[in-house]
Amino acid sequence: MAIFVQCAITLIAFVKGDMPRPAAVLAFFLVPASAIISFEVLALLSRPYQPPHLWPLIIPAAIPPLVVAYCFWALLPPLRGVIPARLASGAVWGLVFILCTAIVPFDKVRKAADDRDTAVLEKYEADYAKLPADAPLWDWVPFFNTRNASRLDDMLKHIATLDRRQSDAELMLARGDFPLGFLGRLDLTPTPALCDRSRALLRKRVAPLVLATPESKPYRDVAVDVNDALAAMRWLIGYDCDATAEALAWETMAKAYKDTSYDVYELRDLRDPKNMGNIVRNYPERFSQLTPKAHLRAWLSFEDKKEYHDQALAGARKLDHRTPDAVEMLKSGGEGDPWTVLRLLTVLDLEATPALCNAALWELHKELARIHRPNPDQPMRYTELLDRLGTGDQFGALIWLASHGCDAEAGLSEAEDLIRTYQTSPASAALLAKLAALHRKP
């Protein structure tokens, strides 16, 4: 649109004004050329983080005002009387020509940057290809600096299979060259030694970042360091390593910088006692990390893994806090938590407390309420109801609750009404009879 406006204004200035013919010829070529060059400028600006960065903006920003100013000069006699034609034409179209040709060095700067990036990438790939599969951890660390997220994930998964990763990590922590941001991504065991050495490195790293004069530097100068330390302390504290003193030190340091980010609030929240051991209690990475103190949620997170299924359920049934944990999961609204309890309700050996009954029956109501009820004139088979329910464990959970003393009258009636909206079958008739027998006698 801008190019059409420029062309129109230039044409009007040529016809209605007093534009020298040589200048008109230059305008005929340079105005459309500047439009074409603007598309190349847009291509350069699509990657502003690379040289020449935002400098190409000067081309589309400067040319239109110059063209419009020249057209006003051509249309207004007072301006032509003040500024000679040769000076106006030479200055304006000379500058437009220079700006148009400026795209050439800008393109060369971008090509040089691309060539450097290509050379760095080729060296990265060549060095990575030479890396032995069992290389020590410190040989892998330089390759963490990659924009290829898939490559990094594959690398971290491979490192997690190396037996030496734990000893290598502890050695690097002691030396002070461990990348703190990756502490929780290498499948390390949070041993007391790892905890102590990590805390020592956190104290060592924060010391030189403390400002002598508050707000004398912008927060962006330390943002990466804080983010890495935050990730490390989140993992340590989550695995019961008390790094709250270090979190306070990093928070105090970060708050002294100008224009801080939300990181400082996360550092503050890390010191909340509820975060201590939160990961190992609720979301341990390995089955071997489970303890009797672990939440029911943690044990059940391994139930769907074939190799741990029986052990996970057996361990869950031994937890003396399994019933309140189940109630918490039912009320949490967390992804999968309520359904996990309902699905396994019949095998967890829970106590049918009023809290459990109420929470489970409410979740069952929500499960059954979302199921489609067909119209009588469009009957659907009972098997379609089971398909919509998924595993059908909703009815099993309801039967368990009703048979263990819960006041499930409303739930039983809701389930019966739902079943009757589908076609009768031997299976549905048997289920209705079982539900009917569970109603409390008047």
N, C-alpha and C positions, 0 to 999 in steps of 0.2 A: 504494500500500500504506500509506503513512504517513497519508493522509487517513482511511482506514478505521480505523486504529489510534486516531487522535485521536477520531473519531466514537464508536468503541466505548467508549473510556475516558470520554468526556464523558457518554454514555448511562448507563454504570454509576454514575458519580458522581451523576447526577441521580436514578437509581432508588434506589441504596443509601445515598447520602450525604444531605447537607442543603444542596442548592443552591437559592438563591432563584429564584423563577420568572422575574423579570425577567432575571436572569443566564442562565437556561436559554434564554430566548427569544433573547438576544444570541448565545449559543453556537450555537443552531440555525442562525442566519444567517451568523455570522462564520467558523465552522470550515469549512464548505463553500466560503465565499467565499475564504478564504485558500488553499484548494487550487487553485481556478481561477486565482487571482492568481499562484500558483507557476509555472503554465505560461507566463504572461507574463514572469515573471522569467527562466525558461529561455530565452525568445526574446531577451531583452536580453543575457543572458550568452553567447549564441552569438557575439557580437562584443565580447569584453571589452576590445579595444584602442580602442574608441570610448566616449565619455562615455555614461552614468555609470560606465563601467568595471565594477568588481566590487561597487560599493555595493549594488545590488539584492539581493545575497546576504543582507543583514541581515533580509529579510522571511522567507524559509523557515528561516533559522537561528534566529530569535528566537521566532516564533509557537509552534511545537510545545512548547518548554520552558515557555512561559507557560501554555499550555492544560493540560499535564500537571501543572504546579505547582498550578494552580487546582483540578484534579480531586482531587489529594491533600488539598488544604485542605478540600474538600467531604466527603471520605471519612473524615478523621481529626478526631475531636472535640477533641483537645488543640490542634490548630492553629486550629480555629475559636474556641477559647477565648482564644487569644492575639491573633488578628487578626480584627477585626470584619468582618461580612459585607459591609457597605457599602464598607469600605476595600478588601477583597480583590477584590470583584466590580468595583468601579469602576476600580481600578488595572490589573487584568489585562485586562479586556475593553476598557478605554479604550486601553491600549497595543496590543492586537490590532487595534482599529479604526484607530488611527493608522498602524500598520504596513501594514495593508491599503490604506489610502488613499495611502500613500507611493508606490505604483506610479504614481500620476498624475503627480507631478513627475518621477519617473524616466523615464516615457514621453515627457514634454515635453522633457527634456534630450536623449534619444536622437533625437527628431524634429528638434530644433534642430541637432544634429550632422549628421543626414542631410541637412537643408536646406543646411547650409554645404558639405557634400561635393558635393551636387548643383550648387550654385552654382559651386564651384571647377571641377567637371568640365565644366559648360557653358561657362565662360570658357576652359578649356583647349581644348575642341573648337572654339570660335569663333576663338581665336587661331591654333590649328593650321590651320584652314581658310584663314586669311588668309596663311599662310606661303608665299612663292614657292618653286617647285620648285628654283630655283637659289640659294636663300638661303645666305649664308655659314654656316660651321659653328657659329659662336657663337650664331646665331639658332636653331639646332636644339637646342642643348644643354639649354635649359630644359625641353624636351619629353621629355627622357630620363627625367624623374621621373614615371613612370606605372606603375600596377600591371598595365596591359594588356600582357602579354608579346608578344602577336601584333602589336600596334601598334608596340611598340618594335623588334621584328625587322624589320617592314616599313620602318620609318624608317631603321634602320641599313643595310638593303639599298639603299635609295634614296641615302643619303649616299655609299655605296661607289661609286656611279656618277658622282658629281660630280668633275669634273676639278680643282676648286679645293680639295678636301679636304686634300691634302697641304700646300699652302702655308698654308691656314687653320690646320691643326693646329700647324704649326711656329710660326706667329705667336702662337697661343694659349699654346703652351708657353713661349715667350719672355716673354709678358705674365704668365703664372702663373695663368691662369683655365681651363686645360684640365682636363676630368674624367679623371683618371688611370685610373679603372676601365674606361674605354672605349678605351684606347690600342690594344688588340689587337683591337677589334671594328669598326674603321672601314676596313679594307682599306688601311692605310697602308703605305708603303714604308719599311723600316727603314734610311734613309740615315744617314750619319755626322752630318748636321745634326740629324736627328730624335733620334738617340741622345744627342748631347751636350745638347740642350735638355731632353730628358726626364730625364736624370740630374740636371741643374741644378735642375729643378722638384722632383724627389724630395728633393734635399738641402734645398731651401727649405721644403718642406712638413713635413719631419720635425723641423726645428729648434725650432719653437714647441711641439712636443708632448713634448719632453724634460722629465722631472720634475726639479725641484730637490731634492726629497726622495723617495727611492724608496718605492714602495708607498703613496703618499699619495692615490692615486686608483684607482678600479676600471678594469679593462681595457675595459669596455664603453664608456667615454668616448672611446676611440680606435679601437674595433673596426672601424668603417666606414672610417676613414682607412687603417688598416693593410691591410684587405682590398682596397681600391682600389689602394694602392701595390703590394701583392703581385701583383695581376693585371697591373699595368703592368710590373713587373720580370720576371715570368715570361715575358712576351712579348718584352721587350728582350733578356734573356739567351738565350732560345730562338732569337733571330735574330742572335746573335753580337755583341750590344752589351754590353760588360763593365760591368754595373751591380752587381757583387758588393760593391763598397765601399758603395754605397747600401743594398744588402740588409743588410749588417752594421750600418749606422747605424739602420735601421728595426728590426732585431732587438734591438739594444741598448736602444733606446727602449722597445719593447713589453714587454720582459722586466722593466722597472722598475715596471710596473703590477701591481696585485693581480688574481689570478684570470685569468691569461692563457689563451688558447685555443690550438688546434693551429696557428694562424697562425704562431706563433714558430718552430715546428719546420719549417714550410714555408719560412720566411725563411732558416733555417739551411741547409736542403737546397738552396736556390737557389745557394748558393756552391760546391756540388759541381762540380768541373771538367767532369764528364760532361754537365752541363746546358747548358754554353756552346755555342750553335749547334745545340742538339738539334732545334728546330723546323725550321730551314732545312735541316738535314741529312736529316731523316726525314719531316716533314710540312709542306712549304712550301705556302702558300696559292695561289701562282700558278706557272704553268709557267716564267715568265721568271726565277724565283728559283732554278731548278735550276742547279747547277754540277757540274764533275767530282768535287768533294768530297762531293756529295750521296750519300746511301745509295741502294742499289738500290731499296729500298722507296719512296723519294721519287719516283724516275723512274717506277716501275710504278704509282704512285697516279694517274698521268694517262693510263695506257694504255687505260683503258675510256672515255675521252672521245674522240669521233670526230675532233675537230679536232687532237688531240695524239697519237693512237694511233701513227702511223708515227714521228714524232719521238721519242716517249718510248721506244719499243723500240730505235730506232737509237742514242739516247743511252745507254740501258742497256747495250747490247752493247759500247760503247766504254769502260766503266768498268773500270779495272784492278783494282778491288777487288770486282767483281761476284760472283765465286764465293764468297769468304768472307762477303759480305753475304747471298747466297742461303742459305748454311748457317745463318747467324744467324737469318734469317727462318723457316727450317724448324724451328728449335729454339725459337723465341721463344714459341710458343703464343699469339701475339697474334691478335686476330680477323682472319681472312682471310689473314694472312701466309703460312702454310704452303701453303694451297691456291693462292694467287697464283703461288708458285714452281712448284708442280706443273703448274699449268695452262699456264704459259709456258716450261716447262723445255726444250722442243724448239726454241725460237726465241731463247734468251738467249745462246747461244754460250758456255756455261759449261765449266769444266774439270772432268772427272769425277774429282775427288780422293776419297780414302777418306772424308773428312768429309762431302762432298756425297753420295756414294753411300749412306752409312749413314743420314744424316738423311732423305734423300728416300725411301729404301726403307722406313724406319720409318713415315713419314707415309703412304705408299701402303698399308702393311699396315693402318693404322688406318682408312683410307678404305674398303678392301675388306672389312675385318672387320665394318663396320657394315651392310653390304648384306644384305638378307634372302635366305636360301637356301630355296627352296620344297621341300616334300616331294615325293618321286617320284610319289605318288598324286594330287598336285595340281600338275601341270606348268604352268609359266608361259612365255610367249613371250620370246624373246631381247630383243625391243624393250622389254619391261618392265624388263629388267635395265638397258638403256641409260637408260631414264627414271629409274631409281633412282640411277644414277651421275651424272645431271645432264648434263654436257657430254661425258662419256666420255673426258676427257683423262687419266684415270688409266692407261688402257692405253697411250696414247701416251707418257706419262712413263716407264712401266715398260719399254717397248720401247727408248726412248732410253738409259735407264740400262744395260740389258743389252747394247746394241750399242756402248756406250762403255766397256766393260771392267769395269763394276761386277759384283760377285758377287750376282746377282739370282736365283739358283736358287730360293730359298724364295719370293720374290715371284712368279716365273713359275708355279711349281706352285700357289700360292694362287689366282692369277688363273685358271689353267686349271680348277681344281676349281670355282671359282665359276661360270664360264661353262657348265660341263657340268651344273650343277644346273638350268639353263634349257633349253628346247626347242632342238634343233639347227636352224640356218638357214644359208643360204649365207654370210651375213656372219659368223656365229659360227664356222663351219668354217674360213673364211679366217683369222680372227684366231687360232684355235687353232693352225693350221699355222704362222703367223708366230711365235707364242710358242714353239712346239716347236723351231723352227729356231734359236732363241736359246739353248737349253740348252747348257751346256758339254759337250763330248764327254769321255767317261771316258778 
